[in-house]
Amino acid sequence: MPADETAEPFRLALRQRTTAGSGRPSAPPRVQGRRRPVPPSRPSRRSPLEGVLRLYRQMQQAWDRPLTAYYLILGSALLITVLGLVMVYSASMIRALQLSLPASYFFGKQFVAAVLGTGLLVIAARMPSKLHRALSYPLLAGTVFLMILVQVPGIGHAVNGNQNWIYLGGPFQLQPSEFGKLALILWGADLLARKHDRRLLGQWKHMLVPLVPVAFLLLGLIMLGGDMGTAIILTAILFGLLWMAGAPTRLFAGVLAVSAVIGLLLIKTSPHRMDRLACIGATEPGKGDVCWQAVHGIYALASGGWFGSGLGASVEKWGQLPEAHTDFIFAITGEELGLAGTLSVLALFAALGYAGIRVAGRTEDPFVRYAAGGVTTWITAQAVINMGAVLGLLPIAGVPLPLFSYGGSALLPTMFAVGLLIAFAREEPAARAALAMRQPVFGKKRAGVRWKSMRRRAKRRPSGER
């Protein structure tokens, strides 16, 4: 054996002793024929684009969850209603004091309507689709009867030139045309669903009759009272039902052309409606202050800035802006809560509309598809028309902001319609399974789920033992 190989172990031992005596950590012995392991390299930093893509994938996964539509409808509707109560109190207190009423007068009535509407929402959300369909015909017949009573002298009452109210006694009154929207949706959805099951929607006669004649009957009763804003919403609901039913383009365009001609004739024959049409984009009140309301709505939004002047600190509600707590409550919201507040309200309505479209698109039940599409069309179209009028982009139609403006007659059927959407979202197979897993039934065993007690059973002891 060579001398170098014999001396190598002694050199390693001597080196380890020297290192231990110096207090420094000993280096691992070098093994011949092997290299020291290379330390791992630091992970490269992620680019901003990868972070955005990862966030997009997470959001997409969240959107695809079975209960997303359910929580969006419930959460956005409740938030809009609660924020609407706050803004109704802020926007109506000055008007109430001017009428020698308590400052919370309008808020109290709206709160009662919200409580009743919440009850209707819960009832509608718990009702099965068969009961909704059975309710459609009595609701339509009752609504038509009440809308006829509105035109009877001594029973009907006119507000702001529109005779579409019935007094119920005391401070409470009812607007039957608001329930006509819900009645048309339920009845039209049931009618189209039955024809869909019989495969009759391919014929234009079955597509239009009797849906369009009944809708025109409701429109005629509404226009007898002069309420063109509600008539526009009802027309939008009719088009939404026809669109969801798959109406051909020529048929859809024909009905739209007829409705547009009738609408133009009604506008041309009314100087008041012509003045409203001329106020689109107005920046001055004009001759005779015909654009006073539209211009002061713009003033309220412009003075709000980014974050508003503060809750309750509006200036326009001190008699400058008419209908501050009803049709133009969105302007007061912009003045007190600023651009952040108005965008929040807009985002809530967008979330509600998206969830309604998702429910209508994912179901296999034709009644659910038509009813969900009609409710979504109603709420989104009315919100767009109201906000567009406040922003000066559309003529003032006199329709409230759904779930937000003051008015119990508008709030009650709208919350029932939201309950319909919640019921339809719960009926999806994936959503039903997810809700069943989250709601334990006490005293019953569910397949795939075992409930274990935290306590262990004590062993029975003989009677003589302690």
Salt bridges, closest charged atoms under 4 A:
ASP64 OD1 - ARG362 NH2 3.80
GLU178 OE1 - LYS181 NZ 2.95
ASP190 OD1 - ARG133 NE 2.67
ASP190 OD2 - ARG194 NE 3.21
ASP197 OD1 - HIS196 ND1 3.80
GLU316 OE1 - HIS296 ND1 2.90
GLU336 OE2 - LYS317 NZ 3.22
